Amino acid sequence: MSAGGILFWGILLCLVWIAGVGIYFEMASSKRRKLGAVSHGFGRRSRPRHPKMRQ
């Protein structure tokens, strides 16, 4: 195998690795966004809204 072939396969392997890392972190952040929609931010909880009872 020539030096050009080794260089080509090395560059290709690096690009595939970078793409895989990008996809991994994109999937991790999308899961975090789905879970984050439930949260009201920094540990705050919304009060349950009960209808006022008439007496």
PQR file of N, CA, C, O and H, with PARSE charges and radii, in Angstrom:
ATOM      1  N   MET A   1       0.856  -1.164   0.000 -0.4000 1.5000
ATOM      2  CA  MET A   1       0.000   0.000   0.000 -0.0000 2.0000
ATOM      3  C   MET A   1       0.908   1.235   0.000  0.5500 1.7000
ATOM      4  O   MET A   1       1.879   1.306   0.753 -0.5500 1.4000
ATOM      5  N   SER A   2       0.582   2.177  -0.833 -0.4000 1.5000
ATOM      6  CA  SER A   2       1.411   3.375  -0.952 -0.0000 2.0000
ATOM      7  C   SER A   2       1.055   4.394   0.132  0.5500 1.7000
ATOM      8  O   SER A   2       0.055   4.263   0.838 -0.5500 1.4000
ATOM      9  H   SER A   2      -0.207   2.119  -1.444  0.4000 1.0000
ATOM     10  N   ALA A   3       1.889   5.388   0.232 -0.4000 1.5000
ATOM     11  CA  ALA A   3       1.661   6.431   1.230 -0.0000 2.0000
ATOM     12  C   ALA A   3       0.372   7.188   0.939  0.5500 1.7000
ATOM     13  O   ALA A   3      -0.325   7.613   1.861 -0.5500 1.4000
ATOM     14  H   ALA A   3       2.701   5.495  -0.342  0.4000 1.0000
ATOM     15  N   GLY A   4       0.055   7.357  -0.344 -0.4000 1.5000
ATOM     16  CA  GLY A   4      -1.186   8.043  -0.713 -0.0000 2.0000
ATOM     17  C   GLY A   4      -2.414   7.264  -0.264  0.5500 1.7000
ATOM     18  O   GLY A   4      -3.396   7.852   0.191 -0.5500 1.4000
ATOM     19  H   GLY A   4       0.621   7.012  -1.093  0.4000 1.0000
ATOM     20  N   GLY A   5      -2.361   5.942  -0.393 -0.4000 1.5000
ATOM     21  CA  GLY A   5      -3.479   5.106   0.041 -0.0000 2.0000
ATOM     22  C   GLY A   5      -3.664   5.143   1.544  0.5500 1.7000
ATOM     23  O   GLY A   5      -4.792   5.201   2.035 -0.5500 1.4000
ATOM     24  H   GLY A   5      -1.564   5.464  -0.763  0.4000 1.0000
ATOM     25  N   ILE A   6      -2.568   5.109   2.270 -0.4000 1.5000
ATOM     26  CA  ILE A   6      -2.641   5.175   3.735 -0.0000 2.0000
ATOM     27  C   ILE A   6      -3.202   6.520   4.169  0.5500 1.7000
ATOM     28  O   ILE A   6      -4.024   6.586   5.083 -0.5500 1.4000
ATOM     29  H   ILE A   6      -1.652   5.062   1.871  0.4000 1.0000
ATOM     30  N   LEU A   7      -2.767   7.579   3.527 -0.4000 1.5000
ATOM     31  CA  LEU A   7      -3.262   8.908   3.843 -0.0000 2.0000
ATOM     32  C   LEU A   7      -4.761   9.012   3.552  0.5500 1.7000
ATOM     33  O   LEU A   7      -5.515   9.566   4.353 -0.5500 1.4000
ATOM     34  H   LEU A   7      -2.099   7.525   2.785  0.4000 1.0000
ATOM     35  N   PHE A   8      -5.191   8.477   2.400 -0.4000 1.5000
ATOM     36  CA  PHE A   8      -6.606   8.499   2.024 -0.0000 2.0000
ATOM     37  C   PHE A   8      -7.463   7.779   3.055  0.5500 1.7000
ATOM     38  O   PHE A   8      -8.470   8.317   3.515 -0.5500 1.4000
ATOM     39  H   PHE A   8      -4.578   8.028   1.750  0.4000 1.0000
ATOM     40  N   TRP A   9      -7.060   6.549   3.423 -0.4000 1.5000
ATOM     41  CA  TRP A   9      -7.849   5.780   4.376 -0.0000 2.0000
ATOM     42  C   TRP A   9      -7.815   6.403   5.771  0.5500 1.7000
ATOM     43  O   TRP A   9      -8.795   6.313   6.510 -0.5500 1.4000
ATOM     44  H   TRP A   9      -6.242   6.112   3.049  0.4000 1.0000
ATOM     45  N   GLY A  10      -6.713   7.023   6.132 -0.4000 1.5000
ATOM     46  CA  GLY A  10      -6.622   7.718   7.419 -0.0000 2.0000
ATOM     47  C   GLY A  10      -7.574   8.903   7.486  0.5500 1.7000
ATOM     48  O   GLY A  10      -8.268   9.100   8.483 -0.5500 1.4000
ATOM     49  H   GLY A  10      -5.917   7.096   5.532  0.4000 1.0000
ATOM     50  N   ILE A  11      -7.600   9.687   6.420 -0.4000 1.5000
ATOM     51  CA  ILE A  11      -8.508  10.835   6.366 -0.0000 2.0000
ATOM     52  C   ILE A  11      -9.950  10.359   6.371  0.5500 1.7000
ATOM     53  O   ILE A  11     -10.787  10.939   7.063 -0.5500 1.4000
ATOM     54  H   ILE A  11      -7.036   9.527   5.609  0.4000 1.0000
ATOM     55  N   LEU A  12     -10.255   9.319   5.616 -0.4000 1.5000
ATOM     56  CA  LEU A  12     -11.614   8.787   5.566 -0.0000 2.0000
ATOM     57  C   LEU A  12     -12.052   8.276   6.946  0.5500 1.7000
ATOM     58  O   LEU A  12     -13.181   8.520   7.373 -0.5500 1.4000
ATOM     59  H   LEU A  12      -9.576   8.847   5.054  0.4000 1.0000
ATOM     60  N   LEU A  13     -11.175   7.583   7.622 -0.4000 1.5000
ATOM     61  CA  LEU A  13     -11.485   7.080   8.956 -0.0000 2.0000
ATOM     62  C   LEU A  13     -11.740   8.224   9.937  0.5500 1.7000
ATOM     63  O   LEU A  13     -12.661   8.145  10.750 -0.5500 1.4000
ATOM     64  H   LEU A  13     -10.258   7.385   7.275  0.4000 1.0000
ATOM     65  N   CYS A  14     -10.943   9.273   9.870 -0.4000 1.5000
ATOM     66  CA  CYS A  14     -11.142  10.433  10.745 -0.0000 2.0000
ATOM     67  C   CYS A  14     -12.479  11.114  10.462  0.5500 1.7000
ATOM     68  O   CYS A  14     -13.181  11.496  11.397 -0.5500 1.4000
ATOM     69  H   CYS A  14     -10.195   9.337   9.210  0.4000 1.0000
ATOM     70  N   LEU A  15     -12.839  11.270   9.198 -0.4000 1.5000
ATOM     71  CA  LEU A  15     -14.104  11.901   8.852 -0.0000 2.0000
ATOM     72  C   LEU A  15     -15.295  11.078   9.334  0.5500 1.7000
ATOM     73  O   LEU A  15     -16.279  11.630   9.826 -0.5500 1.4000
ATOM     74  H   LEU A  15     -12.268  10.959   8.438  0.4000 1.0000
ATOM     75  N   VAL A  16     -15.203   9.760   9.192 -0.4000 1.5000
ATOM     76  CA  VAL A  16     -16.285   8.895   9.672 -0.0000 2.0000
ATOM     77  C   VAL A  16     -16.396   8.971  11.185  0.5500 1.7000
ATOM     78  O   VAL A  16     -17.503   8.982  11.725 -0.5500 1.4000
ATOM     79  H   VAL A  16     -14.404   9.312   8.792  0.4000 1.0000
ATOM     80  N   TRP A  17     -15.275   9.024  11.870 -0.4000 1.5000
ATOM     81  CA  TRP A  17     -15.287   9.128  13.327 -0.0000 2.0000
ATOM     82  C   TRP A  17     -15.918  10.443  13.774  0.5500 1.7000
ATOM     83  O   TRP A  17     -16.728  10.455  14.701 -0.5500 1.4000
ATOM     84  H   TRP A  17     -14.376   9.015  11.432  0.4000 1.0000
ATOM     85  N   ILE A  18     -15.555  11.555  13.124 -0.4000 1.5000
ATOM     86  CA  ILE A  18     -16.112  12.863  13.461 -0.0000 2.0000
ATOM     87  C   ILE A  18     -17.619  12.876  13.215  0.5500 1.7000
ATOM     88  O   ILE A  18     -18.375  13.427  14.015 -0.5500 1.4000
ATOM     89  H   ILE A  18     -14.897  11.546  12.371  0.4000 1.0000
ATOM     90  N   ALA A  19     -18.058  12.271  12.108 -0.4000 1.5000
ATOM     91  CA  ALA A  19     -19.492  12.205  11.817 -0.0000 2.0000
ATOM     92  C   ALA A  19     -20.212  11.377  12.881  0.5500 1.7000
ATOM     93  O   ALA A  19     -21.302  11.750  13.315 -0.5500 1.4000
ATOM     94  H   ALA A  19     -17.443  11.823  11.458  0.4000 1.0000
ATOM     95  N   GLY A  20     -19.627  10.276  13.300 -0.4000 1.5000
ATOM     96  CA  GLY A  20     -20.234   9.437  14.337 -0.0000 2.0000
ATOM     97  C   GLY A  20     -20.353  10.165  15.665  0.5500 1.7000
ATOM     98  O   GLY A  20     -21.374  10.057  16.343 -0.5500 1.4000
ATOM     99  H   GLY A  20     -18.742   9.973  12.947  0.4000 1.0000
ATOM    100  N   VAL A  21     -19.327  10.899  16.039 -0.4000 1.5000
ATOM    101  CA  VAL A  21     -19.370  11.674  17.290 -0.0000 2.0000
ATOM    102  C   VAL A  21     -20.444  12.753  17.196  0.5500 1.7000
ATOM    103  O   VAL A  21     -21.168  12.994  18.162 -0.5500 1.4000
ATOM    104  H   VAL A  21     -18.497  10.987  15.488  0.4000 1.0000
ATOM    105  N   GLY A  22     -20.550  13.398  16.047 -0.4000 1.5000
ATOM    106  CA  GLY A  22     -21.574  14.424  15.861 -0.0000 2.0000
ATOM    107  C   GLY A  22     -22.976  13.853  15.964  0.5500 1.7000
ATOM    108  O   GLY A  22     -23.847  14.451  16.595 -0.5500 1.4000
ATOM    109  H   GLY A  22     -19.962  13.202  15.262  0.4000 1.0000
ATOM    110  N   ILE A  23     -23.197  12.708  15.353 -0.4000 1.5000
ATOM    111  CA  ILE A  23     -24.516  12.069  15.431 -0.0000 2.0000
ATOM    112  C   ILE A  23     -24.820  11.647  16.856  0.5500 1.7000
ATOM    113  O   ILE A  23     -25.951  11.799  17.317 -0.5500 1.4000
ATOM    114  H   ILE A  23     -22.489  12.222  14.841  0.4000 1.0000
ATOM    115  N   TYR A  24     -23.830  11.118  17.559 -0.4000 1.5000
ATOM    116  CA  TYR A  24     -24.035  10.695  18.946 -0.0000 2.0000
ATOM    117  C   TYR A  24     -24.464  11.867  19.818  0.5500 1.7000
ATOM    118  O   TYR A  24     -25.440  11.763  20.561 -0.5500 1.4000
ATOM    119  H   TYR A  24     -22.911  10.994  17.184  0.4000 1.0000
ATOM    120  N   PHE A  25     -23.744  12.980  19.734 -0.4000 1.5000
ATOM    121  CA  PHE A  25     -24.080  14.127  20.567 -0.0000 2.0000
ATOM    122  C   PHE A  25     -25.388  14.775  20.145  0.5500 1.7000
ATOM    123  O   PHE A  25     -26.098  15.319  20.992 -0.5500 1.4000
ATOM    124  H   PHE A  25     -22.952  13.065  19.130  0.4000 1.0000
ATOM    125  N   GLU A  26     -25.726  14.734  18.871 -0.4000 1.5000
ATOM    126  CA  GLU A  26     -27.010  15.268  18.427 -0.0000 2.0000
ATOM    127  C   GLU A  26     -28.157  14.445  19.000  0.5500 1.7000
ATOM    128  O   GLU A  26     -29.170  15.007  19.418 -0.5500 1.4000
ATOM    129  H   GLU A  26     -25.149  14.292  18.183  0.4000 1.0000
ATOM    130  N   MET A  27     -28.014  13.132  19.025 -0.4000 1.5000
ATOM    131  CA  MET A  27     -29.056  12.286  19.591 -0.0000 2.0000
ATOM    132  C   MET A  27     -29.155  12.501  21.103  0.5500 1.7000
ATOM    133  O   MET A  27     -30.255  12.517  21.657 -0.5500 1.4000
ATOM    134  H   MET A  27     -27.192  12.675  18.685  0.4000 1.0000
ATOM    135  N   ALA A  28     -28.020  12.665  21.765 -0.4000 1.5000
ATOM    136  CA  ALA A  28     -28.035  12.899  23.210 -0.0000 2.0000
ATOM    137  C   ALA A  28     -28.708  14.227  23.531  0.5500 1.7000
ATOM    138  O   ALA A  28     -29.463  14.313  24.500 -0.5500 1.4000
ATOM    139  H   ALA A  28     -27.127  12.653  21.316  0.4000 1.0000
ATOM    140  N   SER A  29     -28.448  15.269  22.732 -0.4000 1.5000
ATOM    141  CA  SER A  29     -29.060  16.562  23.009 -0.0000 2.0000
ATOM    142  C   SER A  29     -30.545  16.549  22.677  0.5500 1.7000
ATOM    143  O   SER A  29     -31.319  17.256  23.324 -0.5500 1.4000
ATOM    144  H   SER A  29     -27.835  15.199  21.945  0.4000 1.0000
ATOM    145  N   SER A  30     -30.968  15.762  21.683 -0.4000 1.5000
ATOM    146  CA  SER A  30     -32.398  15.703  21.374 -0.0000 2.0000
ATOM    147  C   SER A  30     -33.150  14.982  22.487  0.5500 1.7000
ATOM    148  O   SER A  30     -34.288  15.342  22.788 -0.5500 1.4000
ATOM    149  H   SER A  30     -30.340  15.188  21.158  0.4000 1.0000
ATOM    150  N   LYS A  31     -32.543  13.975  23.102 -0.4000 1.5000
ATOM    151  CA  LYS A  31     -33.175  13.317  24.241 -0.0000 2.0000
ATOM    152  C   LYS A  31     -33.280  14.280  25.409  0.5500 1.7000
ATOM    153  O   LYS A  31     -34.285  14.297  26.120 -0.5500 1.4000
ATOM    154  H   LYS A  31     -31.619  13.682  22.857  0.4000 1.0000
ATOM    155  N   ARG A  32     -32.247  15.076  25.604 -0.4000 1.5000
ATOM    156  CA  ARG A  32     -32.251  16.046  26.690 -0.0000 2.0000
ATOM    157  C   ARG A  32     -33.332  17.097  26.451  0.5500 1.7000
ATOM    158  O   ARG A  32     -33.982  17.540  27.398 -0.5500 1.4000
ATOM    159  H   ARG A  32     -31.431  15.061  25.026  0.4000 1.0000
ATOM    160  N   ARG A  33     -33.529  17.501  25.195 -0.4000 1.5000
ATOM    161  CA  ARG A  33     -34.569  18.483  24.893 -0.0000 2.0000
ATOM    162  C   ARG A  33     -35.954  17.915  25.155  0.5500 1.7000
ATOM    163  O   ARG A  33     -36.829  18.631  25.642 -0.5500 1.4000
ATOM    164  H   ARG A  33     -33.001  17.141  24.426  0.4000 1.0000
ATOM    165  N   LYS A  34     -36.170  16.643  24.842 -0.4000 1.5000
ATOM    166  CA  LYS A  34     -37.469  16.031  25.085 -0.0000 2.0000
ATOM    167  C   LYS A  34     -37.753  15.960  26.577  0.5500 1.7000
ATOM    168  O   LYS A  34     -38.882  16.205  27.003 -0.5500 1.4000
ATOM    169  H   LYS A  34     -35.459  16.062  24.447  0.4000 1.0000
ATOM    170  N   LEU A  35     -36.748  15.630  27.372 -0.4000 1.5000
ATOM    171  CA  LEU A  35     -36.934  15.566  28.814 -0.0000 2.0000
ATOM    172  C   LEU A  35     -37.008  16.959  29.412  0.5500 1.7000
ATOM    173  O   LEU A  35     -37.692  17.169  30.413 -0.5500 1.4000
ATOM    174  H   LEU A  35     -35.831  15.431  27.026  0.4000 1.0000
ATOM    175  N   GLY A  36     -36.315  17.908  28.811 -0.4000 1.5000
ATOM    176  CA  GLY A  36     -36.304  19.265  29.325 -0.0000 2.0000
ATOM    177  C   GLY A  36     -37.632  19.968  29.158  0.5500 1.7000
ATOM    178  O   GLY A  36     -37.911  20.915  29.894 -0.5500 1.4000
ATOM    179  H   GLY A  36     -35.759  17.737  27.997  0.4000 1.0000
ATOM    180  N   ALA A  37     -38.458  19.545  28.226 -0.4000 1.5000
ATOM    181  CA  ALA A  37     -39.749  20.185  28.022 -0.0000 2.0000
ATOM    182  C   ALA A  37     -40.669  19.947  29.211  0.5500 1.7000
ATOM    183  O   ALA A  37     -41.563  20.751  29.476 -0.5500 1.4000
ATOM    184  H   ALA A  37     -38.231  18.776  27.629  0.4000 1.0000
ATOM    185  N   VAL A  38     -40.458  18.866  29.915 -0.4000 1.5000
ATOM    186  CA  VAL A  38     -41.275  18.565  31.086 -0.0000 2.0000
ATOM    187  C   VAL A  38     -40.877  19.464  32.245  0.5500 1.7000
ATOM    188  O   VAL A  38     -41.718  19.849  33.057 -0.5500 1.4000
ATOM    189  H   VAL A  38     -39.731  18.214  29.699  0.4000 1.0000
ATOM    190  N   SER A  39     -39.618  19.789  32.319 -0.4000 1.5000
ATOM    191  CA  SER A  39     -39.110  20.602  33.414 -0.0000 2.0000
ATOM    192  C   SER A  39     -39.533  22.059  33.236  0.5500 1.7000
ATOM    193  O   SER A  39     -39.704  22.530  32.111 -0.5500 1.4000
ATOM    194  H   SER A  39     -38.934  19.476  31.660  0.4000 1.0000
ATOM    195  N   HIS A  40     -39.698  22.762  34.343 -0.4000 1.5000
ATOM    196  CA  HIS A  40     -40.035  24.172  34.300 -0.0000 2.0000
ATOM    197  C   HIS A  40     -38.821  25.032  34.588  0.5500 1.7000
ATOM    198  O   HIS A  40     -38.961  26.233  34.821 -0.5500 1.4000
ATOM    199  H   HIS A  40     -39.559  22.379  35.256  0.4000 1.0000
ATOM    200  N   GLY A  41     -37.658  24.458  34.578 -0.4000 1.5000
ATOM    201  CA  GLY A  41     -36.432  25.220  34.693 -0.0000 2.0000
ATOM    202  C   GLY A  41     -35.832  25.236  36.081  0.5500 1.7000
ATOM    203  O   GLY A  41     -36.488  25.646  37.038 -0.5500 1.4000
ATOM    204  H   GLY A  41     -37.544  23.483  34.389  0.4000 1.0000
ATOM    205  N   PHE A  42     -34.626  24.808  36.199 -0.4000 1.5000
ATOM    206  CA  PHE A  42     -33.795  24.895  37.389 -0.0000 2.0000
ATOM    207  C   PHE A  42     -34.495  24.423  38.657  0.5500 1.7000
ATOM    208  O   PHE A  42     -34.369  25.052  39.708 -0.5500 1.4000
ATOM    209  H   PHE A  42     -34.093  24.475  35.422  0.4000 1.0000
ATOM    210  N   GLY A  43     -35.220  23.339  38.566 -0.4000 1.5000
ATOM    211  CA  GLY A  43     -35.800  22.723  39.737 -0.0000 2.0000
ATOM    212  C   GLY A  43     -37.098  23.343  40.217  0.5500 1.7000
ATOM    213  O   GLY A  43     -37.658  22.896  41.217 -0.5500 1.4000
ATOM    214  H   GLY A  43     -35.323  22.828  37.712  0.4000 1.0000
ATOM    215  N   ARG A  44     -37.590  24.365  39.526 -0.4000 1.5000
ATOM    216  CA  ARG A  44     -38.869  24.951  39.939 -0.0000 2.0000
ATOM    217  C   ARG A  44     -39.991  24.010  39.550  0.5500 1.7000
ATOM    218  O   ARG A  44     -39.921  23.327  38.529 -0.5500 1.4000
ATOM    219  H   ARG A  44     -37.135  24.729  38.713  0.4000 1.0000
ATOM    220  N   ARG A  45     -41.010  23.981  40.363 -0.4000 1.5000
ATOM    221  CA  ARG A  45     -42.175  23.166  40.057 -0.0000 2.0000
ATOM    222  C   ARG A  45     -43.388  24.074  39.982  0.5500 1.7000
ATOM    223  O   ARG A  45     -43.546  24.987  40.792 -0.5500 1.4000
ATOM    224  H   ARG A  45     -41.067  24.536  41.193  0.4000 1.0000
ATOM    225  N   SER A  46     -44.226  23.819  39.022 -0.4000 1.5000
ATOM    226  CA  SER A  46     -45.433  24.633  38.925 -0.0000 2.0000
ATOM    227  C   SER A  46     -46.439  24.159  39.952  0.5500 1.7000
ATOM    228  O   SER A  46     -46.491  22.976  40.286 -0.5500 1.4000
ATOM    229  H   SER A  46     -44.098  23.077  38.364  0.4000 1.0000
ATOM    230  N   ARG A  47     -47.229  25.082  40.448 -0.4000 1.5000
ATOM    231  CA  ARG A  47     -48.248  24.734  41.433 -0.0000 2.0000
ATOM    232  C   ARG A  47     -49.412  24.049  40.726  0.5500 1.7000
ATOM    233  O   ARG A  47     -49.781  24.446  39.621 -0.5500 1.4000
ATOM    234  H   ARG A  47     -47.186  26.043  40.177  0.4000 1.0000
ATOM    235  N   PRO A  48     -49.983  23.044  41.336 -0.5600 1.5000
ATOM    236  CA  PRO A  48     -51.170  22.439  40.733  0.2800 2.0000
ATOM    237  C   PRO A  48     -52.319  23.427  40.796  0.5500 1.7000
ATOM    238  O   PRO A  48     -52.518  24.084  41.817 -0.5500 1.4000
ATOM    239  N   ARG A  49     -53.061  23.536  39.738 -0.4000 1.5000
ATOM    240  CA  ARG A  49     -54.166  24.481  39.678 -0.0000 2.0000
ATOM    241  C   ARG A  49     -55.461  23.756  40.019  0.5500 1.7000
ATOM    242  O   ARG A  49     -55.942  22.923  39.251 -0.5500 1.4000
ATOM    243  H   ARG A  49     -52.900  23.003  38.908  0.4000 1.0000
ATOM    244  N   HIS A  50     -56.011  24.084  41.170 -0.4000 1.5000
ATOM    245  CA  HIS A  50     -57.259  23.481  41.605 -0.0000 2.0000
ATOM    246  C   HIS A  50     -58.380  24.502  41.404  0.5500 1.7000
ATOM    247  O   HIS A  50     -58.188  25.688  41.673 -0.5500 1.4000
ATOM    248  H   HIS A  50     -55.620  24.761  41.793  0.4000 1.0000
ATOM    249  N   PRO A  51     -59.505  24.070  40.951 -0.5600 1.5000
ATOM    250  CA  PRO A  51     -60.627  25.013  40.833  0.2800 2.0000
ATOM    251  C   PRO A  51     -61.076  25.470  42.208  0.5500 1.7000
ATOM    252  O   PRO A  51     -61.068  24.700  43.169 -0.5500 1.4000
ATOM    253  N   LYS A  52     -61.466  26.730  42.286 -0.4000 1.5000
ATOM    254  CA  LYS A  52     -61.938  27.257  43.569 -0.0000 2.0000
ATOM    255  C   LYS A  52     -63.290  26.641  43.904  0.5500 1.7000
ATOM    256  O   LYS A  52     -64.177  26.529  43.057 -0.5500 1.4000
ATOM    257  H   LYS A  52     -61.472  27.355  41.506  0.4000 1.0000
ATOM    258  N   MET A  53     -63.416  26.251  45.152 -0.4000 1.5000
ATOM    259  CA  MET A  53     -64.662  25.625  45.594 -0.0000 2.0000
ATOM    260  C   MET A  53     -65.601  26.694  46.137  0.5500 1.7000
ATOM    261  O   MET A  53     -65.186  27.566  46.900 -0.5500 1.4000
ATOM    262  H   MET A  53     -62.696  26.341  45.840  0.4000 1.0000
ATOM    263  N   ARG A  54     -66.831  26.622  45.751 -0.4000 1.5000
ATOM    264  CA  ARG A  54     -67.837  27.553  46.271 -0.0000 2.0000
ATOM    265  C   ARG A  54     -68.446  26.991  47.543  0.5500 1.7000
ATOM    266  O   ARG A  54     -68.731  25.797  47.634 -0.5500 1.4000
ATOM    267  H   ARG A  54     -67.168  25.913  45.131  0.4000 1.0000
ATOM    268  N   GLN A  55     -68.642  27.856  48.517 -0.4000 1.5000
ATOM    269  CA  GLN A  55     -69.239  27.409  49.765 -0.0000 2.0000
ATOM    270  C   GLN A  55     -70.536  28.100  50.037  0.5500 1.7000
ATOM    271  O   GLN A  55     -71.174  27.838  51.056 -0.5500 1.4000
ATOM    272  H   GLN A  55     -68.411  28.826  48.443  0.4000 1.0000
TER
END
